[in-house]
Amino acid sequence: MKVGVLALQGAFREHAEALAALGADVALVKRPEELDSVDAIVLPGGESTTIDKLLDSSELRAPLTRRLRDGLPAFATCAGLILCATEVIDGRTDQSPLGVLDLTVRRNGYGRQRESFEASLAVRGLADGDFPGIFIRAPVVERVGPDVEVLAEFDGVPVLGRAHDLWFASFHPELSGDLRLHQLFVNEVC
């Protein structure tokens, strides 16, 4: 099984390194034809409006949306979550989410860069203690659809979950040095 990492901007290298450390066959996805060869994909954190524009210039928006709607397993973190949501609050007016995950998110909901923080998260289905959540200009999930399963919360707000094989995290698991969430995703969808 080949796991792609959307490599337009953001923390794609860190995700690729985490997946490779787990023994996954990893491919960086920058063009539509590279998307065709993957069995799952990670949509990384970064700057959501920049990634949004790069989806258009790389001609990846339509094929990525189509593959996700057809059931391509995905793990969307931070900006990736914003890209997948059905509704984005406080986004740019020209920002166009893919609408494949029934959530409403508030862009930079936890604050700007100086309000970044770490928090221990109790994750359902994750053994060996809490997970170190790293929140950097993170989105806040304000609404989850009926098919969304919440796996972790911070102060009563969903920060990790899934809707079938589409996983999301408001935080950056790739920066934590803890591979358990990547392993859980790979085990579940692969």
C-alpha positions as semicolon CSV with decimal commas, in nm:
position;residue;x (nm);y (nm);z (nm)
1;M;0,000;0,000;0,000
2;K;0,131;0,343;-0,098
3;V;0,056;0,646;0,121
4;G;0,078;0,983;-0,048
5;V;0,153;1,312;0,123
6;L;0,023;1,629;-0,040
7;A;0,352;1,814;-0,091
8;L;0,249;2,162;-0,203
9;Q;0,334;2,354;0,116
10;G;0,354;2,300;0,490
11;A;0,473;2,009;0,705
12;F;0,467;1,744;0,432
13;R;0,827;1,630;0,492
14;E;0,757;1,561;0,859
15;H;0,453;1,348;0,770
16;A;0,654;1,160;0,505
17;E;0,931;1,091;0,757
18;A;0,682;0,965;1,018
19;L;0,517;0,732;0,767
20;A;0,851;0,608;0,634
21;A;0,967;0,536;0,991
22;L;0,663;0,308;1,021
23;G;0,766;0,122;0,705
24;A;0,504;0,272;0,474
25;D;0,569;0,316;0,104
26;V;0,551;0,698;0,083
27;A;0,499;0,918;-0,223
28;L;0,503;1,297;-0,233
29;V;0,204;1,422;-0,434
30;K;0,252;1,745;-0,629
31;R;0,075;1,664;-0,958
32;P;-0,250;1,489;-1,053
33;E;-0,077;1,187;-1,204
34;E;0,104;1,125;-0,873
35;L;-0,232;1,114;-0,695
36;D;-0,339;0,824;-0,917
37;S;-0,078;0,591;-0,767
38;V;-0,163;0,629;-0,395
39;D;-0,394;0,420;-0,179
40;A;-0,424;0,680;0,102
41;I;-0,314;1,040;0,147
42;V;-0,209;1,283;0,419
43;L;-0,313;1,647;0,384
44;P;-0,062;1,833;0,603
45;G;-0,068;2,143;0,815
46;G;0,070;2,463;0,671
47;E;-0,097;2,780;0,549
48;S;-0,448;2,687;0,437
49;T;-0,501;2,977;0,195
50;T;-0,166;2,910;0,026
51;I;-0,240;2,537;-0,008
52;D;-0,586;2,628;-0,139
53;K;-0,432;2,839;-0,419
54;L;-0,168;2,575;-0,495
55;L;-0,439;2,310;-0,538
56;D;-0,564;2,518;-0,831
57;S;-0,227;2,602;-0,988
58;S;-0,116;2,236;-0,965
59;E;-0,451;2,122;-1,108
60;L;-0,496;1,890;-0,809
61;R;-0,822;2,032;-0,671
62;A;-1,068;1,839;-0,891
63;P;-0,888;1,501;-0,889
64;L;-0,819;1,521;-0,515
65;T;-1,181;1,609;-0,439
66;R;-1,302;1,328;-0,663
67;R;-1,070;1,069;-0,503
68;L;-1,169;1,178;-0,151
69;R;-1,541;1,160;-0,237
70;D;-1,480;0,815;-0,385
71;G;-1,338;0,698;-0,051
72;L;-0,962;0,756;-0,069
73;P;-0,849;0,721;0,294
74;A;-0,699;1,047;0,420
75;F;-0,552;1,205;0,731
76;A;-0,603;1,584;0,728
77;T;-0,408;1,780;0,989
78;C;-0,447;2,148;1,081
79;A;-0,458;2,327;0,741
80;G;-0,553;1,996;0,581
81;L;-0,859;1,990;0,808
82;I;-0,953;2,339;0,691
83;L;-0,919;2,225;0,328
84;C;-1,151;1,926;0,383
85;A;-1,424;2,098;0,584
86;T;-1,766;2,179;0,445
87;E;-1,759;2,523;0,605
88;V;-1,474;2,756;0,706
89;I;-1,533;3,055;0,934
90;D;-1,281;3,342;0,925
91;G;-1,127;3,214;0,603
92;R;-1,041;3,436;0,311
93;T;-1,327;3,520;0,080
94;D;-1,149;3,346;-0,209
95;Q;-1,082;3,032;-0,004
96;S;-1,272;2,729;-0,133
97;P;-1,274;2,421;0,092
98;L;-1,313;2,079;-0,070
99;G;-1,629;2,007;0,130
100;V;-1,556;1,637;0,185
101;L;-1,572;1,634;0,568
102;D;-1,897;1,734;0,738
103;L;-1,746;1,988;0,979
104;T;-1,745;2,359;1,040
105;V;-1,406;2,496;1,142
106;R;-1,285;2,837;1,249
107;R;-0,952;2,921;1,086
108;N;-0,686;3,017;1,349
109;G;-0,953;2,955;1,612
110;Y;-0,701;2,898;1,890
111;G;-0,521;3,223;1,807
112;R;-0,225;3,348;1,613
113;Q;0,131;3,213;1,621
114;R;0,210;3,355;1,966
115;E;-0,086;3,164;2,115
116;S;0,048;2,827;1,998
117;F;0,054;2,560;2,268
118;E;0,091;2,192;2,352
119;A;-0,167;1,982;2,534
120;S;-0,188;1,620;2,646
121;L;-0,478;1,453;2,469
122;A;-0,661;1,138;2,574
123;V;-0,723;0,960;2,243
124;R;-0,983;0,685;2,219
125;G;-0,822;0,367;2,084
126;L;-0,466;0,481;2,152
127;A;-0,266;0,276;2,401
128;D;0,019;0,388;2,625
129;G;-0,109;0,720;2,758
130;D;-0,198;1,061;2,627
131;F;-0,084;1,204;2,294
132;P;0,116;1,531;2,281
133;G;-0,099;1,766;2,073
134;I;0,090;2,057;1,919
135;F;-0,147;2,341;1,826
136;I;0,000;2,607;1,593
137;R;-0,252;2,859;1,457
138;A;-0,488;2,566;1,480
139;P;-0,847;2,556;1,359
140;V;-1,130;2,509;1,608
141;V;-1,398;2,258;1,515
142;E;-1,730;2,434;1,580
143;R;-1,967;2,172;1,439
144;V;-1,940;1,803;1,356
145;G;-2,179;1,619;1,130
146;P;-2,368;1,307;1,236
147;D;-2,123;1,068;1,067
148;V;-1,817;1,217;1,242
149;E;-1,668;1,011;1,526
150;V;-1,474;1,224;1,775
151;L;-1,159;1,051;1,904
152;A;-1,016;1,330;2,122
153;E;-1,122;1,664;2,265
154;F;-0,948;1,963;2,418
155;D;-1,158;2,168;2,660
156;G;-1,470;1,994;2,530
157;V;-1,396;2,075;2,164
158;P;-1,324;1,798;1,908
159;V;-0,959;1,801;1,797
160;L;-0,924;1,451;1,648
161;G;-1,175;1,233;1,471
162;R;-1,285;1,058;1,160
163;A;-1,571;1,012;0,923
164;H;-1,517;0,663;0,788
165;D;-1,164;0,664;0,636
166;L;-1,124;1,044;0,643
167;W;-0,936;1,132;0,961
168;F;-0,872;1,483;1,092
169;A;-0,666;1,656;1,360
170;S;-0,670;2,024;1,456
171;F;-0,311;1,984;1,574
172;H;0,022;1,866;1,428
173;P;0,090;1,499;1,513
174;E;0,385;1,502;1,271
175;L;0,574;1,749;1,494
176;S;0,529;1,555;1,817
177;G;0,793;1,284;1,769
178;D;0,517;1,037;1,863
179;L;0,426;0,801;1,577
180;R;0,119;0,643;1,738
181;L;-0,146;0,845;1,549
182;H;0,021;0,782;1,215
183;Q;0,041;0,414;1,309
184;L;-0,325;0,408;1,412
185;F;-0,426;0,569;1,080
186;V;-0,215;0,329;0,876
187;N;-0,343;0,027;1,070
188;E;-0,707;0,133;1,032
189;V;-0,711;0,227;0,664
190;C;-0,441;0,005;0,521
